Amino acid sequence: MDLELYNDTYDWFCDSLERQEASILDIGCGPGNISRYLLKRNSKLKITGLDVAPKMVERAKNHLPNAAFHVMDCRELHLIKDKFEGIICGFTIPYVSPADCKKLFSDCYKLLSANGILYLSFVPGDMQQAKVLTGEHGERMYFYSHLVENIKGELESNGIIILKIYHKVYEKRDQSEEIHTIIISKRIDAQILSDVE
């Protein structure tokens, strides 16, 4: 994917973190492309990346020896005991069922430290109309679109408030265009939320 299209969104995420030495969790890290950009921008970040595909994790480790990468399914986030000041989910939720997506947001809230920043990117649309994609080795997977209003509602019900929404026009390999949505949000603890209301 053309990462340059999203650089301003990664910059906004970085600028929203409270510390230069922030701990970041990159969920669905793939070969580490987003982590690489974040570390180029700020080498003091402490990045942990997770992906369900062992080959992707191996590539990420080779590309970024100064970050930690592990094989893990995002449905197992509840097993992590650490807290993170930022979480990146770069095009992870399109591969997660609606039910698992709800759990993912709940897990992200628990993994975020106070005022932690959450980055989500996805293709907006009706999640009931999942596409079946075929990978380069013939593996099949579902690809879910998500309604922006549904995502906002799920985040807010988990104590995560929206800071910024981007809509990017992405040109696919066949030259057709697709809208990509990026939501950057922040964990707000219940006491702070009641004070605001």
C-alpha positions as CSV (number, residue, x, y, z in Angstrom):
1,M,0.0,0.0,0.0
2,D,1.0,3.6,-0.6
3,L,1.8,4.7,2.9
4,E,2.5,8.3,1.9
5,L,-1.2,8.8,1.5
6,Y,-1.5,8.3,5.3
7,N,1.6,10.1,6.5
8,D,-0.3,13.1,7.8
9,T,-2.6,10.8,9.8
10,Y,0.4,9.0,11.3
11,D,1.9,12.5,12.1
12,W,-1.3,13.5,13.8
13,F,-1.3,10.3,15.9
14,C,2.4,11.0,16.9
15,D,1.6,14.6,17.8
16,S,-1.3,13.5,20.0
17,L,0.9,11.3,22.2
18,E,1.8,12.8,25.6
19,R,5.4,11.6,25.6
20,Q,8.3,11.3,23.1
21,E,9.1,7.8,24.6
22,A,5.5,6.5,24.4
23,S,4.8,2.8,24.2
24,I,2.9,1.9,21.1
25,L,1.1,-1.3,20.1
26,D,0.8,-2.0,16.4
27,I,-2.1,-4.5,16.0
28,G,-2.0,-6.3,12.6
29,C,1.4,-4.9,12.0
30,G,2.1,-6.9,8.8
31,P,5.7,-6.4,7.7
32,G,6.1,-3.3,10.0
33,N,5.4,-0.6,7.5
34,I,3.6,1.7,9.9
35,S,6.0,1.0,12.7
36,R,8.9,1.9,10.4
37,Y,7.3,5.3,9.6
38,L,6.6,6.0,13.3
39,L,10.2,5.2,14.3
40,K,11.6,7.3,11.5
41,R,9.6,10.2,12.8
42,N,10.4,9.5,16.4
43,S,13.1,6.9,17.2
44,K,12.3,7.1,21.0
45,L,9.0,5.3,20.6
46,K,8.8,1.9,22.1
47,I,6.9,-0.2,19.6
48,T,5.4,-3.7,20.0
49,G,3.9,-5.2,16.9
50,L,1.4,-8.1,16.6
51,D,0.3,-10.1,13.6
52,V,-1.5,-13.4,13.1
53,A,0.8,-14.3,10.2
54,P,4.3,-15.7,11.2
55,K,5.9,-14.6,7.9
56,M,4.8,-11.0,8.4
57,V,6.2,-11.0,11.9
58,E,9.4,-12.4,10.6
59,R,9.6,-9.7,7.9
60,A,8.9,-7.0,10.5
61,K,11.6,-8.3,12.8
62,N,14.1,-8.2,9.9
63,H,13.1,-4.7,8.9
64,L,13.0,-3.2,12.5
65,P,15.3,-4.9,14.9
66,N,14.8,-2.0,17.4
67,A,11.1,-2.9,17.9
68,A,9.5,-6.1,19.3
69,F,7.2,-8.2,17.1
70,H,5.1,-11.2,18.1
71,V,2.7,-13.7,16.5
72,M,-0.7,-13.1,18.0
73,D,-4.4,-13.0,16.8
74,C,-6.1,-9.7,17.7
75,R,-8.9,-11.7,19.3
76,E,-6.4,-12.6,22.1
77,L,-5.5,-9.1,23.1
78,H,-7.1,-9.8,26.6
79,L,-4.0,-11.9,27.3
80,I,-1.7,-8.8,27.2
81,K,-0.9,-7.3,30.6
82,D,1.0,-4.2,29.5
83,K,-0.5,-0.7,29.0
84,F,0.2,1.4,25.9
85,E,0.1,5.1,25.3
86,G,-0.9,4.6,21.7
87,I,-2.5,1.8,19.7
88,I,-2.4,1.5,15.9
89,C,-4.9,-0.6,14.1
90,G,-3.9,0.1,10.5
91,F,-6.5,-1.7,8.3
92,T,-7.0,-4.5,10.9
93,I,-10.7,-4.2,11.5
94,P,-11.6,-5.0,7.9
95,Y,-10.5,-8.5,8.6
96,V,-12.4,-8.8,11.9
97,S,-16.0,-9.9,12.2
98,P,-18.5,-7.4,13.7
99,A,-18.7,-9.3,17.0
100,D,-14.9,-9.6,17.2
101,C,-14.6,-5.9,16.4
102,K,-16.7,-5.0,19.5
103,K,-14.3,-7.1,21.6
104,L,-11.3,-5.4,20.0
105,F,-12.5,-2.0,21.0
106,S,-13.1,-3.1,24.5
107,D,-9.7,-4.7,24.7
108,C,-8.1,-1.6,23.3
109,Y,-9.7,0.5,26.0
110,K,-8.2,-1.8,28.6
111,L,-4.8,-1.7,27.0
112,L,-4.6,2.0,26.6
113,S,-3.2,4.1,29.5
114,A,-5.0,7.2,30.6
115,N,-5.3,9.6,27.7
116,G,-4.0,6.9,25.4
117,I,-4.5,7.4,21.6
118,L,-6.1,4.9,19.3
119,Y,-5.7,4.9,15.5
120,L,-8.1,3.0,13.3
121,S,-8.3,2.8,9.5
122,F,-10.9,1.0,7.5
123,V,-13.1,1.1,4.4
124,P,-16.5,2.7,5.2
125,G,-19.6,0.8,4.2
126,D,-22.2,-1.8,5.2
127,M,-20.5,-4.4,7.3
128,Q,-23.2,-6.9,6.5
129,Q,-21.9,-7.1,2.9
130,A,-18.6,-8.7,3.6
131,K,-16.4,-9.6,0.6
132,V,-14.4,-12.8,0.3
133,L,-10.8,-12.1,-0.7
134,T,-8.3,-14.6,-2.0
135,G,-4.7,-14.2,-1.0
136,E,-1.6,-14.8,-3.1
137,H,-1.4,-18.5,-1.8
138,G,-5.1,-19.2,-2.4
139,E,-6.2,-18.6,1.2
140,R,-9.6,-17.0,1.6
141,M,-10.6,-14.4,4.1
142,Y,-13.6,-12.1,4.8
143,F,-13.2,-8.3,4.3
144,Y,-15.7,-6.2,6.2
145,S,-16.6,-2.6,5.6
146,H,-17.7,-0.6,8.7
147,L,-20.2,2.3,9.0
148,V,-18.4,5.3,10.5
149,E,-21.4,6.1,12.8
150,N,-21.3,2.5,14.1
151,I,-17.5,2.7,14.8
152,K,-18.0,6.1,16.6
153,G,-20.8,4.6,18.7
154,E,-18.8,1.5,19.6
155,L,-15.8,3.6,20.6
156,E,-17.8,6.1,22.7
157,S,-19.6,3.2,24.5
158,N,-16.1,2.0,25.5
159,G,-15.0,5.3,26.8
160,I,-13.0,6.4,23.8
161,I,-13.8,9.8,22.2
162,I,-13.1,10.9,18.7
163,L,-10.4,13.5,18.1
164,K,-10.0,13.5,14.3
165,I,-11.5,11.8,11.3
166,Y,-9.8,11.7,7.9
167,H,-11.3,10.4,4.6
168,K,-8.7,9.5,2.0
169,V,-9.2,8.6,-1.7
170,Y,-7.1,5.4,-2.3
171,E,-6.4,4.4,-5.9
172,K,-6.4,0.6,-6.2
173,R,-4.3,-1.5,-8.6
174,D,-7.1,-1.6,-11.2
175,Q,-7.2,2.3,-11.1
176,S,-10.6,2.3,-9.4
177,E,-10.9,4.5,-6.3
178,E,-11.9,3.6,-2.8
179,I,-12.6,5.8,0.2
180,H,-10.5,5.0,3.3
181,T,-11.5,6.3,6.7
182,I,-9.1,7.0,9.5
183,I,-10.3,7.7,13.0
184,I,-8.0,8.9,15.7
185,S,-9.5,8.8,19.2
186,K,-8.5,9.0,22.9
187,R,-9.3,7.0,26.0
188,I,-11.3,9.0,28.5
189,D,-11.7,7.5,31.9
190,A,-15.3,7.4,33.4
191,Q,-14.6,10.0,36.1
192,I,-13.1,12.5,33.5
193,L,-16.1,11.8,31.2
194,S,-18.6,12.6,34.0
195,D,-16.8,15.8,34.8
196,V,-17.0,16.9,31.2
197,E,-20.7,16.1,31.0
